[in-house]
Amino acid sequence: DTGVSQNPRHKITKRGQNVTFRCDPISEHNRLYWYRQTLGQGPEFLTYFQNEAQLEKSRLLSDRFSAERPKGSFSTLEIQRTEQGDSAMYLCASSPLWDSSRGETQYFGPGTRLLVL
Amino acid sequence: LAKTTQPISMDSYEGQEVNITCSHNNIATNDYITWYQQFPSQGPRFIIQGYKTKVTNEVASLFIPADRKSSTLSLPRVSLSDTAVYYCLEGGNTGKLIFGQGTTLQVKP
């Protein structure tokens, strides 16, 4: 399977614990994105990388959240001191560099569903 | 805040053609229009993308008028498996996609 993969698919944790999610993008894609989705809402942008560089972070990404893409390949999203409000689906997506002839197309992984008790 | 406006929900029956229209009142010159489909507990899946006029692929058609203020996703002969949420988005080289609530399509037998 050459699509975007995410691990784990599900995570249950207690409030105050730290969690880390991993995303493996499509291998030739330079850009990698993280989104969060709560029930009944569309995905909300969190942050994105172009190769190793983190180019944009949303205000949703509080200081408890950190994302890395150390070698420009896979990425991790860590949430420290989790809160019940962090319960959501965390989606990763990847895309090739933007090309003005075809627009932005992002390919999403299956997501990691987080439940904070 | 989503830049597009689309109906919250639509119902259809198997075998019918479904058209979902989206408003793009402030679309930028460089923005493309893209539609995604999302099933429960899955990530969104790219369906189709266009800049203007008509685009067709194996699953859908996309109609964009000359003023680009709207777009219409057309799903021919829907089946139960087309029940999903459909999102229209506009974007250029900004990196992030801005999703609205989408249109929940319910296909009935």
Interface residues (C-beta under 8 A of the other chain):
Chain A: V4 R31 Y33 Y35 G40 Q41 G42 P43 E44 F45 Y48 Q50 L55 E56 S58 M89 L91 C92 A93 W98 S100 R102 G103 E104 T105 Q106 Y107 F108 G109 P110 G111 R113
Chain B: A2 N30 D31 Y32 T34 S41 Q42 G43 P44 R45 F46 Q49 Y51 V85 Y87 G91 G92 N93 T94 G95 K96 L97 I98 F99 G100 Q101 G102
